[in-house]
Amino acid sequence: MSRTASTSQPAEGRRRPLVWIKNLVLYESIDPLVELRRIRFSTGLNIIQGEVVDSGEFFQSGHGIGKTTVCRLIRYCLGEKSFGQKHVVEEIKHCFPNGYVGAVIELDGAEWSVLRPLGNRTREYALEGVSLDGLLQAGGARRFDSFLDRLTGLIFSEVPVGEILSSGQTLQWLHVLAMCSRDQESRYDRFWNWRQARSDSGTPKLSKPKVDAGLCVRSIIGLLDPSEPRLRSKLEQLEASQARTREEIKAKRAEPSFHLTRLRSSLSTDFGVQDASDAPLDAENLLGLPQQVQSRLDALRREVDEINEQLSPLDRQIGLASVSLRELVELAAQQQAVSQATGEGNDVLLEGIERLRSVRQSIRDAEFILCRLGNVLYGQCSYVKERSERLDDEIRDRQRATLPLVSEREQMAARTDEQADRLRSTLDRLQKQLDEMNRRKNDLMERRLELNSQIRRLPSILDEIRNWAAILEGNQPNTALQRLEQEADATEADISATRQSLAQRIAAQEQRAKLFESRFDAVVRQTLSEDFRGVLEIEEDGVHFGIKRGESLSGEAYETLAVLLADLALLFESVSQYAHHPGILLHDSPREADLNLQIYIRFLDIADVYMQRSGRDGESPFQYIVTTTTPPSERLQASSVMKLRLGSGKDSLFGRQLETPTGARLGPTLFDEEGDE
C-alpha cells in the first residue's frame, strides 16, 4: 500500500464544509437586544486559547474561563439538548436568566440563523436566509426543528440509517455530532469513547459503544455495506440463541446425574431403602438396588397385611361400642324425662297449696278494712272468720295429703339424678374409647394408603433410575439432548455462514479502506516521522486506529495522538465522493490529555497546512475548532487562526465570573472518576 497522502480532491463545487459555524453570539437578553460576545469562525483551523499566567505572586489555571463552554454552545446550536453539565447550566441561568446563544451556520452553502435560550426562557428559533437580527424581527414559522430537519437530511441524504446500529438502533444526527465533537470528559482515551453520561448532552446512548461507533464512522465515510447491519443483527440474534441453547445442553447433560442422585436419595429418605445411594443396578447381585427395592416392597406389603388384620377386629369393636353408646344415650334421655316429669308434678301439687295460702293471707291483710255492706271491720265479720277457718282446714288437709307424696317424688328424683350422673360418666368413658378406636382406624387407613402409594411408586422409580443410568452410560439415546445438539450445530453453521458473509462485506470495502488508511498514515507520518505509520483495522467489534513504529505498536503514549489523528483523517475524508461527513471537527483541550507538547504543536501545524492546501481562494472544505491552554506555534497565533483569547474575569467567555445560585448543590467535577459509556 502506498504510504503517501491521498490525493482526493474536494467534491465538485465543495469549497466549504457541509456544516460551517460562521458566528457564535452570546446575548444577555434578546428583548432588548444586549450582546455580550461575538466569535467569528472561518473555514480551516480555528483556535480558542485560554491564557495561563503562572508566577510567584499569581496563578491563573486557564480552566473555568469558557473554553469547554464554547464547544458545548456550538454543539447546543447544532442540536444537543444542553450546553453543559448541570452545575454549569445553573450558574449561567442564575447570572443570565434572559440569556440566549445565537449562531450563524452554513449548511451546504445556505445560511441559517439559530437562537437557543441560556436562561429561563423556553422559546428557540431558526430560519434560513436571514441574519440573527433579522431572525428576531422575522414573522411566521421560525422552528428550530426545521433547522435540525434540514441538517439531518443533508448528512443522511444517501446514508442508510434504519436499524444500522446494534440492537436495531437507528443512526441519528447526534451520533454523528458526537463523532465530530468529543467531550473533554472522555479524555481522548479511546477512539469510540465520544460522550460521558455526565455531559447531559442528550446524545442517544449506544448499546455497544465500540461496535456502534465503528458502524457510525463507516457509514459516514462510505465504508459500510447496506446489508451489513442486517447481518450483524442476525448474528447477534443467532449468538444469543446459541448461548441459550448451550445452557440448555449443559443442563441436559447434567440431567442424568442429577436425576440419579435425586431418585436414589428419595429411595433412601422417602422409602426406607438402605444403601440406595450407591447400590449397584445388577439384578443378580443380592446387595444390588433391585434386590433392595424388592425387599422393601415385600416389607411394605407385609405391613399392609398387618394393617388389614388390625382393621377387621377394630371395625367390630367400633360397631359394638357404637351400639352400646346409642343404648346408653337413649337410657340417659329416658332418665332425664322421668326426672323432669317428677319435678313438674311436684310443682303442680305445691302450687295448689300455695294458692290457698295466698288467699288466706289476703284475708288477713284486710282485717282492719271497713266492710261497706256490714259496716264492720273485715276481721270482725263472722262470714270472713268462717271463711278463714275453712281455708286453714283445707290447707292442713292438702298438706297432709300432698307433702308425703312430694317428698317421695323428690327422693325418687334424687335417685334418678344419681343414676344419670353415673350413666354420664359411663357415656364419657365409652365415647373416649370410641374416639380413640376411630383415630386408630384412621391412622391405620392413612398408613395403608401411604404404603400402597409407595408400593406403586417404587417399581417406577427403579425403572427411572435404570433409564437415566442407561442414558448416562450411553446405552440409551438422550433424545432431548440430541435435539438440542442438532439445533446448536445448525445454529453454529448459520453463525459461521453469517460471519463469513459479514467478513465478505467488510472485505469488499478493502480498497476504500486502504485509501482511507493511506490518508491516516500520511497524517501520522507528517506529524511524527517516517519511522511511524498509521494503521486501520476494520473488525466485527469496531474500527481500530493505531500508530506503529516499525512492526510494533507504539504504546500508550501514542494512543491519544492516534485518536486525534483519526478524527483529523475522518475530517479530511469528508471531501471523498463516498463520504457524508459534515466537514466540521471540534476538539476541546486535547493537550490536556497528556499529549507531548512538541507533538501537539506539530499536530496543529500539520492540520492547518493540510486544510490550507485543500482549499481555494482562501477557503477550505474543512472547519476545525480547537480550544487549548497551550500556545500553538507562532505562525498559528495569527488572527486568521486565533479566534479568541480567554482569561479570567472580564476576559472570560461571559465577561464575568459565573456564580452558583445560593443553596445550589454542585455537580460532579470534570475529572471525577466514571466508567466509560
Beta strands, then each sheet from edge to edge (+ up, - down):
strand 1: 19-30
strand 2: 33-40
strand 3: 44-50
strand 4: 53-54
strand 5: 59-60
strand 6: 100-107
strand 7: 110-117
strand 8: 125-128
strand 9: 532-539
strand 10: 542-549
strand 11: 552-553
strand 12: 584-588
strand 13: 623-628
strand 14: 642-646
sheet 1: 2+ 1- 6+ 7- 8+
sheet 2: 12+ 13+ 3+ 14+
sheet 3: 4+ 5-
sheet 4: 9+ 10- 11+
end
